[in-house]
Amino acid sequence: MAVHPGNPDIAYAAVVPGTGPAKIKSAAGIHKTVDGGDTWHLVLSADEWLPEKRKNENGEPTSVAINPELPDIVYAVVRYAGVMRSMDAGVTWERVDWEHLKKFQGNYHTLTINPHDPSEFYLSLFGNSFVAYRDPVAETRLAESFQHRNLVKNGDFELTDRSGKPAHWAWNNLRHPGPKGTPILSIENPSGGHGRALRIKMAQGTFADPAFTGRGARPVTWLSNRVSPYGVSLARGKQVTLSYKILANQIKFRDCPVLSLVEITNNHHDVKTEMPAVMGYTQTPYDSIRIKPGQPESRRWVMVNASARISENANVLKLVLYTTHDDEPIDIMVDDIELTVDN
């Protein structure tokens, strides 16, 4: 089974025909769900791809994989028939370089995509061996798609799961002023047709939660997003630009919100850049600024950006957005978090 990297409701399953009385030959193939498994439909029939000399045998799909960067690209492996590729999320399929790959038995049981270079996949053969193959079609599509592309997945917060949590983001979300209060973080639609955005909202009140003890208990909330291995490979040794947009309806700027780009190299953490939201309104992060509802500043989006150079041997890149840590009324929107490689 393969699950869509940005939408867990979408998945593909490789289904074999079964044996004995329960055998349903017509079911053999790749099935797809778009509603979290409530319903499934056949998108690739395994028997249709068998070579003529094996038409009397059962078509058995042995593997299915989704390209982690371009999830419309899906691969399916059918025993003795080779590797099939869909470029449109399972609507149409074509065989991948059969003249070359059939030299390696044509009898595979697992396909795995290289996360550091998603144009390459590995095929496990029956007999304790495997073959690496670079798909030129996927390679071309990746090159076209990643020119000036945002390396932050779901940086516009358009994708959420059923609970409302943004896809690709981990977050520490609390209710304020206590467990029965309102969540501080949410994904909402701001006025003006801007699309969805992260809302950070906290009313007047003292934070109190039995799960937190001590006088220093504070409403600390944050989000983090890990750049994909392929994104890291594109950024290594390069100058990058990090940016995000803010719409502040009410806030007293202190240390938060602040967006940081963190590089991890051999377990060493290095903060490449820190971008306090106040920089959208002033030239220095040390100015004290308060925005109240109705002020001109509360009606416009502002952008904060900074540049950094990524190390040649960076292992991991991670974005951390610290959103609140004080009992201070706040109501702001954050959107369009982008990390791009400079030309």
C-alpha positions as CSV (number, residue, x, y, z in Angstrom):
1,M,0.0,0.0,0.0
2,A,1.1,3.6,-0.7
3,V,-0.4,6.7,1.0
4,H,-0.4,10.1,-0.6
5,P,2.3,12.2,1.2
6,G,0.1,15.3,1.5
7,N,-3.4,13.7,1.9
8,P,-3.9,10.6,4.0
9,D,-7.3,10.1,2.6
10,I,-5.7,9.1,-0.8
11,A,-4.0,5.7,-1.0
12,Y,-3.3,2.9,-3.5
13,A,-3.3,-0.8,-2.7
14,A,-1.8,-3.7,-4.7
15,V,-4.5,-6.4,-4.5
16,V,-3.8,-10.0,-5.5
17,P,-6.6,-12.3,-6.8
18,G,-6.5,-14.7,-3.9
19,T,-6.8,-18.5,-4.0
20,G,-9.4,-21.2,-3.7
21,P,-13.2,-20.4,-3.6
22,A,-12.4,-16.8,-2.5
23,K,-10.4,-16.1,-5.7
24,I,-11.6,-13.0,-7.6
25,K,-9.4,-12.7,-10.6
26,S,-11.0,-9.5,-11.8
27,A,-9.9,-7.7,-8.6
28,A,-6.2,-8.2,-9.2
29,G,-4.5,-4.9,-9.7
30,I,-4.1,-1.5,-8.2
31,H,-7.0,0.0,-6.3
32,K,-7.3,3.6,-5.2
33,T,-9.3,5.3,-2.4
34,V,-9.8,9.1,-2.1
35,D,-12.0,9.0,1.1
36,G,-9.7,7.3,3.6
37,G,-10.6,3.7,2.6
38,D,-14.4,4.0,2.7
39,T,-14.5,3.2,-1.0
40,W,-12.0,1.8,-3.5
41,H,-12.0,1.5,-7.3
42,L,-9.7,-0.3,-9.7
43,V,-7.3,2.0,-11.5
44,L,-5.0,-0.7,-13.1
45,S,-6.0,-4.3,-14.0
46,A,-3.0,-6.5,-13.6
47,D,-4.0,-9.1,-16.3
48,E,-4.1,-6.4,-19.0
49,W,-0.3,-6.0,-18.8
50,L,0.8,-9.7,-18.9
51,P,2.9,-10.7,-22.0
52,E,1.2,-13.0,-24.4
53,K,3.0,-16.1,-23.3
54,R,1.7,-15.6,-19.8
55,K,-1.9,-14.6,-20.6
56,N,-3.2,-17.8,-19.0
57,E,-1.6,-16.9,-15.7
58,N,-2.9,-14.6,-12.9
59,G,-1.7,-11.1,-13.0
60,E,-0.2,-10.3,-9.5
61,P,0.6,-6.8,-8.5
62,T,3.6,-7.0,-6.1
63,S,4.2,-3.3,-5.2
64,V,2.9,0.2,-5.5
65,A,4.8,3.5,-4.8
66,I,4.0,7.2,-4.9
67,N,6.7,9.8,-5.8
68,P,7.1,11.8,-2.6
69,E,7.7,15.1,-4.4
70,L,5.2,14.8,-7.2
71,P,2.5,12.5,-5.9
72,D,0.7,12.4,-9.3
73,I,3.5,10.1,-10.4
74,V,2.6,6.5,-9.3
75,Y,4.5,3.3,-10.0
76,A,2.9,-0.2,-10.0
77,V,4.8,-3.5,-10.3
78,V,3.0,-6.5,-11.9
79,R,4.7,-9.9,-11.7
80,Y,6.1,-10.9,-15.2
81,A,4.7,-7.7,-16.7
82,G,7.2,-5.1,-15.4
83,V,6.8,-1.7,-14.0
84,M,3.9,0.6,-14.9
85,R,3.9,4.4,-14.4
86,S,1.0,6.8,-14.1
87,M,1.7,10.6,-14.5
88,D,-1.9,11.5,-13.6
89,A,-2.6,9.9,-10.3
90,G,-3.8,6.6,-11.7
91,V,-6.0,7.7,-14.6
92,T,-3.7,6.4,-17.3
93,W,-0.7,4.0,-17.2
94,E,2.3,3.2,-19.4
95,R,5.0,0.6,-19.1
96,V,8.4,1.8,-18.0
97,D,11.3,0.9,-20.3
98,W,10.3,-2.8,-20.7
99,E,13.1,-3.5,-23.2
100,H,15.7,-2.6,-20.6
101,L,14.1,-3.8,-17.4
102,K,12.9,-7.2,-18.7
103,K,16.6,-8.2,-18.9
104,F,16.4,-8.4,-15.1
105,Q,13.9,-11.3,-15.1
106,G,10.8,-9.0,-15.2
107,N,9.9,-10.7,-12.0
108,Y,10.1,-8.1,-9.2
109,H,8.6,-8.0,-5.8
110,T,9.3,-4.5,-4.3
111,L,9.8,-1.0,-5.7
112,T,11.2,1.7,-3.5
113,I,11.7,5.3,-4.6
114,N,15.0,7.1,-3.6
115,P,13.8,10.0,-1.3
116,H,17.0,11.9,-2.0
117,D,16.5,11.7,-5.7
118,P,12.9,10.7,-6.6
119,S,13.6,10.2,-10.2
120,E,15.4,7.0,-9.2
121,F,13.8,3.8,-7.9
122,Y,15.1,0.4,-6.7
123,L,13.6,-2.9,-7.8
124,S,14.0,-6.0,-5.6
125,L,14.4,-9.2,-7.6
126,F,13.6,-12.7,-6.6
127,G,17.0,-14.0,-5.6
128,N,18.5,-11.6,-3.1
129,S,19.4,-8.8,-5.5
130,F,18.1,-5.5,-6.8
131,V,18.5,-3.1,-9.6
132,A,18.6,0.7,-9.5
133,Y,16.8,2.6,-12.3
134,R,16.6,6.3,-13.1
135,D,13.3,7.2,-14.8
136,P,14.0,9.9,-17.4
137,V,10.3,10.8,-17.5
138,A,10.2,11.5,-13.8
139,E,13.6,13.2,-14.0
140,T,12.3,15.7,-16.6
141,R,9.1,16.4,-14.7
142,L,11.0,17.0,-11.4
143,A,13.5,19.4,-13.2
144,E,10.5,21.4,-14.6
145,S,8.6,21.4,-11.4
146,F,11.4,22.5,-9.0
147,Q,12.6,25.6,-10.8
148,H,12.0,28.3,-8.2
149,R,9.8,25.9,-6.3
150,N,9.0,26.3,-2.6
151,L,10.8,23.6,-0.6
152,V,8.3,24.0,2.3
153,K,5.5,21.5,1.8
154,N,2.1,23.1,2.6
155,G,3.7,26.4,3.5
156,D,0.4,28.0,2.4
157,F,-1.6,25.8,4.9
158,E,-4.1,24.8,2.3
159,L,-3.9,21.1,3.2
160,T,-5.3,19.9,6.5
161,D,-6.2,16.5,8.0
162,R,-9.7,15.7,9.3
163,S,-8.8,17.1,12.7
164,G,-7.9,20.5,11.2
165,K,-4.1,20.1,11.7
166,P,-2.1,21.3,8.7
167,A,-0.5,18.5,6.6
168,H,3.3,18.2,6.8
169,W,3.4,20.3,10.0
170,A,3.9,19.1,13.6
171,W,2.5,21.5,16.1
172,N,2.2,22.0,19.8
173,N,-1.3,23.5,20.1
174,L,-2.8,24.5,23.5
175,R,-6.2,25.8,24.6
176,H,-6.4,29.1,26.3
177,P,-6.9,30.0,29.2
178,G,-7.3,26.3,30.1
179,P,-8.3,22.8,28.8
180,K,-11.9,24.0,28.1
181,G,-10.8,27.1,26.3
182,T,-10.2,27.9,22.7
183,P,-7.3,26.4,20.7
184,I,-4.6,29.0,20.2
185,L,-3.7,27.7,16.7
186,S,-6.2,27.0,13.9
187,I,-6.4,27.0,10.1
188,E,-8.9,29.5,8.8
189,N,-9.9,31.6,5.8
190,P,-9.1,35.3,6.2
191,S,-11.2,37.8,4.5
192,G,-10.2,39.1,1.1
193,G,-10.0,35.8,-0.7
194,H,-6.5,35.1,0.4
195,G,-7.0,31.3,0.8
196,R,-6.4,29.4,4.0
197,A,-3.8,30.6,6.6
198,L,-2.6,29.9,10.1
199,R,-4.4,31.9,12.8
200,I,-2.8,32.6,16.1
201,K,-5.4,33.9,18.5
202,M,-5.4,34.2,22.3
203,A,-7.8,36.4,24.3
204,Q,-7.1,38.2,27.6
205,G,-6.6,35.7,30.5
206,T,-4.1,33.9,32.6
207,F,-3.0,30.5,31.3
208,A,-3.8,27.7,33.7
209,D,-3.7,24.0,32.8
210,P,-3.4,21.2,35.4
211,A,-1.0,19.4,33.0
212,F,1.5,22.2,33.5
213,T,2.9,22.8,37.0
214,G,5.0,25.5,38.5
215,R,4.9,29.3,38.4
216,G,6.5,29.4,35.0
217,A,3.8,27.6,33.2
218,R,3.1,29.5,30.0
219,P,1.0,29.0,26.8
220,V,4.0,27.9,24.6
221,T,2.8,26.9,21.1
222,W,4.9,26.2,18.0
223,L,4.9,24.5,14.6
224,S,7.7,22.7,12.8
225,N,8.1,21.5,9.2
226,R,10.9,19.3,8.0
227,V,12.2,19.8,4.4
228,S,12.2,16.6,2.4
229,P,15.5,14.8,1.7
230,Y,15.2,15.8,-2.0
231,G,14.7,19.5,-0.9
232,V,17.8,19.3,1.3
233,S,19.8,17.9,-1.7
234,L,18.7,20.8,-3.8
235,A,19.7,23.3,-1.1
236,R,23.1,22.0,-0.1
237,G,25.9,24.5,-0.7
238,K,23.4,27.0,-2.0
239,Q,22.1,30.4,-0.9
240,V,18.4,30.2,0.1
241,T,15.7,32.7,0.8
242,L,13.2,32.2,3.6
243,S,10.0,34.3,3.7
244,Y,6.5,34.5,5.2
245,K,3.6,36.8,5.4
246,I,1.7,38.2,8.4
247,L,-1.6,39.9,8.9
248,A,-1.7,41.4,12.4
249,N,-5.1,42.3,13.8
250,Q,-3.9,42.6,17.4
251,I,-0.5,42.0,18.9
252,K,2.2,43.4,21.2
253,F,5.4,42.3,19.5
254,R,8.0,40.7,21.8
255,D,9.9,37.6,20.9
256,C,7.1,35.8,19.1
257,P,6.1,34.9,16.5
258,V,9.5,34.1,15.1
259,L,10.4,31.8,12.2
260,S,13.7,30.0,12.3
261,L,15.6,27.9,9.8
262,V,17.6,25.1,11.5
263,E,20.3,23.0,9.8
264,I,21.4,19.7,11.3
265,T,24.8,18.3,10.4
266,N,26.1,15.2,12.1
267,N,23.7,15.8,15.1
268,H,24.9,19.5,15.4
269,H,22.1,22.0,15.3
270,D,22.8,25.4,13.7
271,V,20.2,28.2,13.4
272,K,20.8,29.6,10.0
273,T,18.4,32.5,10.3
274,E,15.7,33.8,12.7
275,M,12.9,36.1,11.5
276,P,10.7,37.8,14.1
277,A,7.4,38.9,12.8
278,V,8.0,42.4,14.0
279,M,10.5,42.8,11.2
280,G,7.5,43.2,8.9
281,Y,6.8,46.6,10.6
282,T,10.2,47.9,11.6
283,Q,13.9,47.8,10.6
284,T,15.0,46.3,13.9
285,P,13.6,43.4,16.0
286,Y,14.2,45.4,19.2
287,D,11.5,48.0,18.6
288,S,8.4,47.8,20.8
289,I,5.3,47.9,18.6
290,R,1.6,47.3,19.5
291,I,-1.1,46.9,16.8
292,K,-4.7,47.2,17.7
293,P,-7.9,46.3,15.8
294,G,-8.9,49.1,13.4
295,Q,-5.4,50.6,12.9
296,P,-4.1,50.9,9.3
297,E,-1.4,48.3,10.1
298,S,-4.1,45.7,11.0
299,R,-5.6,45.8,7.4
300,R,-2.6,44.8,5.3
301,W,-0.4,41.8,4.8
302,V,3.4,42.3,5.3
303,M,6.3,40.1,4.4
304,V,9.4,39.1,6.3
305,N,12.4,37.6,4.5
306,A,16.0,36.7,5.0
307,S,18.8,34.8,3.3
308,A,21.2,32.1,4.4
309,R,23.7,29.7,3.0
310,I,23.2,26.0,3.5
311,S,26.3,23.8,4.3
312,E,27.6,21.4,1.7
313,N,27.1,18.5,4.1
314,A,23.8,19.4,5.7
315,N,21.8,16.4,6.7
316,V,18.5,18.0,7.7
317,L,16.7,21.3,7.3
318,K,13.8,22.2,9.6
319,L,11.6,25.2,10.0
320,V,10.4,26.1,13.5
321,L,7.7,28.7,14.0
322,Y,7.3,29.8,17.6
323,T,3.9,31.3,17.9
324,T,3.2,32.2,21.6
325,H,4.8,32.0,25.0
326,D,3.2,34.8,27.1
327,D,-0.3,35.6,28.4
328,E,-0.7,38.5,25.9
329,P,-3.7,39.0,23.7
330,I,-2.9,38.1,20.1
331,D,-4.8,37.7,16.8
332,I,-2.6,37.4,13.7
333,M,-2.6,35.3,10.5
334,V,0.6,33.7,9.1
335,D,0.7,32.4,5.5
336,D,2.9,31.6,2.5
337,I,6.0,30.3,4.3
338,E,8.5,29.8,1.5
339,L,12.1,28.5,1.2
340,T,13.6,28.8,-2.2
341,V,17.0,28.2,-3.7
342,D,18.5,31.4,-5.1
343,N,19.7,31.4,-8.7
